[in-house]
Amino acid sequence: MTPAIPPPPLAPPRVPHRPRRRFVTWYRARSLRSRLTFLTAAAVAVAIAASALACWFIVEERMYGVVNSDLETVRGGGPPAEFGDCASTPQAALRKVQSEGRQPTAGGPAARDTQYVIPGPATLFCLPPIATKAIVLEPDDMKILELKPNQFVIRDGHYTNGEPAKVRVSWDRVNPALPPALVMVATPTKAIEDSLRQLAFVLGGVALGGVILAGLAGRLVARSALKPVDQLSDAVEHIARTEEVGSTIPVHGEDEIARLSTSFNSMSTALANSRERQTRLIADAGHELRTPLTSLRTNVDLLIRSDETGRPLPPATKTKLLGNMKAQMQELTALIGDLLQLSRPDSPKPVRNLAVVALHEIAERAVSRARLRGPGLVFETAAEPWFVHADAASLERAVINLLDNAVKYSPPGGTVEVRLQQGVLTVRDHGPGIPPDELPYVFDRFWRSPSSRQLPGSGLGLSIVAQSVREAGGEVALGPAPDGGPGTLATVRLPGAPTAG
């Protein structure tokens, strides 16, 4: 038994040729300047090609229109018997005319390219005595006999020597004894075709020259238009290479390129300012952290040295030393918490724990904590109900920082006034106040008034207040007391409503 032969494996399917995809791939791989040059040349080429074609067709229509008009007015006539130059084929009739050299008789037809065709058992072709060309008869020309005597058809044809012509075909009864005859009148069109061919060459040359000039002009225009883009690319590459933010490029005009350049300059300046703020934050944070860390290290060294030397510190001194270390640790913890709070950007961003918060309750809790920190102070409070949409923890910390600031600068036995009316929270102390020239800097990070450098604090409290209030969609301001008295007035405005609904 012959074993079965397995069928040959199927050939992989043939992937059809996709020139469009190749063109798209090639186009996307070009530079922007090359794309603009190509698009400019292509647009001009299409415009020139359309204009050239329209011109060629208009000229063709007008030239052939003149020929057709002339053929419509030509009339052939006269009985073919007067010619006496008839034969069974046009070529034979032409040879007979040329061999006899006859002259036309008086009253006979004078049309040089006129030809009569007499149908019958033996079709005859008759030419005038001075004829130099014979017209080729087409099979459909016999259908002209079905038309009326004064009707005709103009068609494309040619002479027996192959020369093109426009042929007017009609019929007429030139001899009562003979059947109706086809009257063929022709006008040569070789000169017209030669002129149209020359016009096509001229228009093609003009189009090709226009495309070349358009490509050169597009290259120059693209180079001039993309010069700001090149400058922008150089600036971006310089920043990427050197990491030197803040570089800008010149801006000219008000077009899209100028807007792009302006946006880049704004972005570069913003990055430079951000890096500067970051550097300043790191430097200020390091400076602020150095003081408690140095104090802690000194105290720890003192405790270690007392143990190593075998001379323990007195209990009172050791207790005081441990108390100082605890206070420094608390200050360090608070400073780190403030730094974490301010690690977010200056610009407001969406807060995840947004909810309807009772601002009056937050103010009451903050006043309760402030009383513990300033036991000798008098707190006058008046809070109307006000509900806002904010992060409760962040907003409470902001109010506590405002009250801590008031407690810190209030004199012993002073009064701190806290008011909440129509969404406006005010906190006023009766301390020394803030000089007018220092008011623009009170919300800057790590900024501390020269007159308060000896007081505890990191200079971050009011920065946290400003950031928290901005995140809640409100405004905060710090200024002198409205009545001209001593102290500082802090004002916080938050959008909200007197009811929770």
C-alpha positions, 0 to 999 in steps of 0.5 A: 500500500502506497503511503499517503503523501502529505500536502505541501505546506500552505504559502504564507499570505501575501501582504498587499503592497501599501504605498500609502503607508510607506509614504506616511512612514516616509513623511513622518520621518522627515524634519519639520522644515522638509515637511513644510518644503514638501507641502509648499511645493506640492500645493504649488504643483497642484495649483500650477497643474490645475491651471495648466490643464484648464488652460490647455483644455480651454485652448483646445476647445476654442481652436476646435470650436473655430474649426467646427464653426467653419465646417458648419458653414461649408456647403458642398454640392453639384452632381458628381457626374461633373467631376468624372473622377469617381472610383471604388475607393478613395485612394483610387479616386485620388490617383485618378484626379492626380493623373488627369490633372483636370480643372474644375468646370464653371459652377462646379464645387470649389471645396478642396477637401470635399468628397462624395460617396454614392452608395449602391452595389458598387460604392463610388467615391468622387473627388473634385478636380483639384483634390489633393487628399481623400477622406476615409469613410467610416462604417457609421457614416452610412447612418447619415442617410437616415437623417434629414437632408439639411442635418449633418454630423461633425466627427473626428476622422483622418485622410487616407494618408493618415493625417487627422481631420475634422469631417462634416458628413451629410447627404444630398440628392445630387442626381435624380437618377442616382441614390442619395450621396454622402457629402464629406467635407474635411478640415485638417487638424494636424496644425492644431494638434501640433500647436496643442502639443507644443502648448503642452510642452510649454505648460509642462516646462512652466509647471516644472519650473514653478514647482522647482521655484516653489520648492526653493521658496518653500525652503526659504520660507520654512527656514525663516519661519522656523528660525524661532523654533530652532532657537527654542530647540537650542535653548531646550537642548542647552537646558537639558545639557547644562540643567541651567533653567532660566534661559529665554529666547527673543520674541518677535511679533504676535503669531503662533511662534511668538506665543510658543516662545513666550510660553517657553520663556514663562515656563523657563522663568517659572522653573528657575524660580521654582529651583531658586525657591527649592534651593532657598527652602533647603538652605533655610531648612538646614539653617533652622534644623542646625540650631536644635540639632546642635543643642541636642548634640551638646546636651547628649555629649554632656550626659555621655561625658558625665557618665564616662568620667564617673562624675554624674550631674546633680539631679536638678541639673540633669532634670533641667538638661532632660527638659531642655532636650525634650523641648528641643525635640518638640521644636524639631518635631514641629519644624519637620511637620511644618516642612512636610506641610510646605513640601507641596507646591505653592500653587493650590491643588485639589485636596483629597479630604474635602468635606463640609466643615464648621468653621465656627467649631474649628475656631472654638477648638483653636481658642481652647488650645490657645488658652493653654499656651497663653494662660495669662491672656484674655480671649474675647470670642464671637463666632457665628455659624459658618460652613465651608468646603475644605480639609478640616485638619489643614484648616484647623492647623491654619487657625491654630497657627494664627492664634499661636502667632497672636499669643506669641506677640501679645504682652502679658495679660493682653487681649486676643480678639477672635471674631467670625462674622459672615465667613470673615475670621479675624484675629487681633492681638495687642502686641507691638505690631508689624512694621509696614515695610515687613508686611509683604514678607510675612507669608514667605517661608522661613521669614522672621522679623528682625525684631522677633529672631529671639522668639521661638519659631521657624518662620513657617507658621504663616506660610502654612496659613496662606497655603491652607486658606488658598487650598480652601478657596479663600484669602488671608491678609495681615495688617495693622489694627483698624482703630490705629491702636497697637497690635496686628489684625489677621483676616481670613475670608472663606466662601461658604454658607451659614448653614450646612445645607 
